[in-house]
Amino acid sequence: MKKKPADIARVVLPIPVDEPFSYLIPEELAEWVQPGAQVIVPVGERYSGGIVLRREAYPAAAEFELKAIHDVVSPEPYVGEDLLALLEWIASYYICNLGEA
């Protein structure tokens, strides 16, 4: 039986890009990777801290291999869902990216 692909997390990083990055959620971290969680993710040859914006199902037609989340900083969400919604509104209203908001 084929194993179901892991879910992915859309992660906002403190860098000036228009869209959040997508990362695989490892099984051992799945219960802690929730919207608002602070995570450590690979970015190029280094690691960076980021905030999980949302979880999504793994795309059926993925065009490339995703990297996995390295670690979760705390089991409690770092940012509440209401603040995440505010950040999305700020980014839209002020025409900036989420990392800058």
Backbone hydrogen bonds, N-H to C=O, Kabsch-Sander energy under -0.5 kcal/mol:
donor,donor_aa,acceptor,acceptor_aa,energy
8,I,56,E,-2.7
9,A,23,Y,-2.9
10,R,54,R,-3.0
11,V,9,A,-0.7
11,V,21,F,-3.4
12,V,51,I,-3.0
13,L,11,V,-0.5
15,I,13,L,-2.2
17,V,15,I,-1.8
21,F,11,V,-2.7
23,Y,9,A,-2.1
24,L,67,K,-2.6
25,I,7,D,-2.3
29,L,26,P,-1.6
30,A,26,P,-0.9
30,A,27,E,-0.8
32,W,29,L,-1.5
33,V,29,L,-1.4
34,Q,32,W,-1.4
36,G,52,V,-3.3
37,A,34,Q,-2.5
39,V,37,A,-0.5
39,V,50,G,-2.6
40,I,71,D,-2.8
41,V,48,S,-2.7
43,V,46,R,-3.1
46,R,43,V,-1.8
48,S,41,V,-2.5
50,G,39,V,-2.4
51,I,12,V,-2.1
52,V,37,A,-2.5
53,L,10,R,-3.5
54,R,10,R,-1.1
56,E,8,I,-2.6
62,A,59,P,-0.9
69,I,24,L,-2.4
70,H,40,I,-2.1
71,D,40,I,-1.6
73,V,38,Q,-2.6
74,S,38,Q,-0.6
78,Y,36,G,-2.1
79,V,36,G,-1.7
84,L,80,G,-2.0
85,A,81,E,-2.1
86,L,82,D,-1.8
87,L,83,L,-2.6
88,E,84,L,-2.1
89,W,85,A,-2.1
90,I,86,L,-2.9
91,A,87,L,-2.5
92,S,88,E,-1.9
93,Y,89,W,-3.3
94,Y,90,I,-2.8
95,I,92,S,-0.6
96,C,91,A,-2.0
100,E,97,N,-0.8
101,A,97,N,-1.7
